Each structure stands twice: as structure tokens, then as C-alpha cells.
């Protein structure tokens, strides 16, 4: 039986989390699977699942004798709290194959969840870039915040600025919004990917860049934007 834990949920479209769950457990992971049909809920269990990234499918081995209506939604919940709704593709003996979902729900373990902003929000981070190309060369620039949490921040960068971040010896967070930090925080560039977004009726292309903080962001800033 999966133990219920009173935690808030977060919505995610980062399906790599589900792939990581499989990689960490080698598929040996408890889950409950259910479907609502004719006013009844039919609940089953599984101790093993597999992911086919090429065809974007899940396969679960059902422990009980099961019958699913593949024209209706099927629900999955792992013991860690990850949960999603999926479309059934086929049921062959004890093996149920589902289409990979577009998003899922998962427990929020952070004390201060990730705070997200829209392209129309005018929230900026002031960043210092230190370079090795010119001795003691520094630049202080402002970038739009996409989201932030205690341990990281995502910024909207142009191609030119992304190149500067990659070439910098150090990336330092000096201000968050209009607030100067009591202690500047060094950042590590973790990932970047192309994004398209709409603002003032126009479509723009830029880069979402995720940076991890070497020290946590000050608590009062997290509390300010968590409410």
C-alpha cells in the first residue's frame, strides 16, 4: 500500500523526471493504476514499469487480473507521489502500454516552491560577469527573470548574452528585483535551451538559461514572492 503524505503538489512538463525515476530504480517501482468506469473505480497495482523514449510510451506489468477500457483515461500514481493521466494503447496479458503524458503532478519537496513569472512581468536580476579575456574586466547587466527558487534562477538571455555567460570566469548575482543582496551570490550555468514566447502580441525567440546558486537566496525574498 502506498502511504499518503500531506504535501503540496506541483505541475511539471519536465518528462525527464519520469525517465530519471526509471533510471534510478531500473523499473522496479511500486505504483497504483486505476480507471473510473460506469460509476466504479477499478484499482490495480504494479511493481515494474518501462519507458520507450523512441515511441514515447510507458509499459506497466499489472499484478492483478485487469481489464481496461482503452477509450477512457487511465491514472497512474507512483509511491513518491508522481501522478499523471494517460491514454491506453493496448493491454496484452499482464502488460499495459500507455501513451506518455504531456505533463504530470509531483510532490513539492521545497520549503519555497519555484516562483514563475510571465513574459509581461518586469522582474529583473542584476548580474556581474567577470571575464578572463581582459584582466579585471567586469560587466553588470540586467536580465528578465523567468522563475527562481532558493537554489536557482532561470533567466531570459539573447544569443549574444548567452555567449557572454559561457565565456565568463564568474557569474555573480548582485540584485534580485530592485533589492541589493546583503551578500552577492555566485552562480553556475547549468543548462540553456531555445524558447519562443509571446509579448505585446509579438513572438520572440531567445534562450532560457538555468543557473544554480552556490549559496541559498535570502529567505525574505522567497517569502515575499511566495505569498
N, C-alpha and C positions, 0 to 999 in steps of 0.2 A: 504494500500500500504506500502511496506517495504522501508524505507528511505535508500538511498545509502550513505555510509560514506567512504571517501577516506582513507582507512587504508591498510597497507600491510597484506598479508595472510601468515599463517604458515601451514605446513603439519603435521598432527598428526596421530598416530596409537593408541593413548590412548582413546579407545572407552568408558572408564568410564566417560569421559567428557560428552558424549551424555546421559549416564544414569543419571548423575548429573543434566543435563539440564531438564530431565523429572522429577526427584525427586523434584527439586526446583519449578517447575511450575505445578506439578500434571497433566502434559499433556496438559494444556491449553496454547498453544504456537502457534503464527502465523508463517506460513511457506508458501512458494510458491513451487509448484511442476510442472515440465514441462518435455516435451518429444519432440524430433525432429523426424518428420515422413513425408516422401515424400516431403522434402524441406520446410516444415512448422514447426513452433514451437507452440505447444499447451500448454498453461499456465493455471494452476488451483491454488486454494488456500485451505488452511486447518487451522483450529483454534485448532485442537486437534490431539495428536498422542499418541501412546502407544508402550512400548517396552516389548518384551518377551525374557528374558535373556536365558531361557532354550532352546528355538528353534532359538535364535539369529535372531529375526525378528522385523521389525517396522510395525505398522499399522497406517495409516493416514485416517481421515474422510474428504472426499473431499466435499467442499461446492457446487460446480457446477456439472452438469451432465457431466461425463467424460468417455472417452474411451481410454484405454492404450493398446499399442502393447507390451505384456509381453516378447516378444523376443528381444526387444530393450531396451537400457539403459534408466533409469528414473532419473531425477535430483531433488534434494531437497535443499532448502536454508531457514534456519531459520532467524528471524529478527535480531538475534545477529551476524549474519554473518557466522555461521557454515553451511557448504555446502558439499554435497557428491553425488556421482553417485552410483546407486544401481540397482540390478536386481529385476524385479517384479515377485511375486509369484502367486498372484491372486487378482481379483477385484470382490467383492461381494457387490452389490448395491453401497453404497457410501464409502465402506471401501476398501482401497488399502493396501495390505500387501507386504512388500519388504524384501529382504534378507539384513541383517546387513552388511554394507560395511567393507572392511579391513582397510580403512583409510578415513580421511575427511580433509577438509580445514577449517580454522577458523581465525578470525581476530587476528592479533598480537597486543596486547594492551601494551606490554612492550616497553619502550623507547629503551632498549637494548635487542634485542631478544636473546634467548638461543644460545650459540655458541657450536657447536658439533665438536668432534674430532673422527678420525678413530682409530682402534687398532694399526695401524702403526705409528701414531703420537706419538712423545716422549714429551708430555707435562705433567708435574707433579705438584702436590700440596704437600707442606711440612706441616705435621700435628703434633701437640703436643697432646699426650694422657696423661691425669692426672688420676691417679688411687687412690682409697681408700684402696686397698688391702695392699699396703705398704705405710707407711707415706711418703709424699712428693715425691712419685715415679712418674717419668715422662719418656715418650719415645718420640723421634722425628723421624718420619718416612716419606717416600715419597711414593705417590700413583699416579697411572696414572689417568688423568682427562678424563672422558667420555664427559661431557659437563658442562657448567656453565652459569650463568646469574647474574644479580645484586643481586638477593635474594637467590641464592642457587648454589650448585655444586653437580655433580654426580661423584663418584669415583669407580674405579675397585679394588675390595678387594678380597683377598683369604678368605677361610673359617676361618683360624686362625686369620687373621686381623679383620674380621667382628666380631668375638667373643671378641677381644680386644676393639673394638669400643663400643660394647654393655656393657662391664664391666667398661668402663671408666667413671670417675666422670665428666670430662670435655673433649671436643674435640675442639681444637683450630687451626685455620688456620694461619700459620706463613708466608709461602711463596706461591705465585701463579706463576707458571713457575719458573723463576730464580730470581724473584723480591721479596724482603722482604717487607711485608706490613708496612706502616707507623704505623698502629695500628693493633695488632693481633685481629682476629675476632673469637668469639666463635660460634660453630656450633651445631645444634641439628640433630640427626639421625632421619629421618622421615620415610624412608622405605628401604627395601632391597629385591632383588629378584635374582634368579639364571639366569645367562646368558651364552650363548655359542657364541664364536666368532672365526674368522679365522685370524691368523697372521703368516706370513712367511710360508704359506702352511700348517700349523698345526691348529687343532681345540682345543680350550681351554675352560674350564668351570670355571667360577668364580662368583662373586656377584656384581651386580650394586647396589650401595648404594647412596641414595639421602639425602643430608644434607641441611638444611636451615640455612642461615646466620642470626645472631642476629643484625648485622649492615650491610648495603649495601657494596658490594665490590667497591673498589675505581674506580671512573669514568674513569680515564685514561687507566686502564687495560681493561675495557669494550670497550672503543673507539678503543684501539689498535687492538683488535681481532674482531671488528665489521666491519672492512673495508678490 
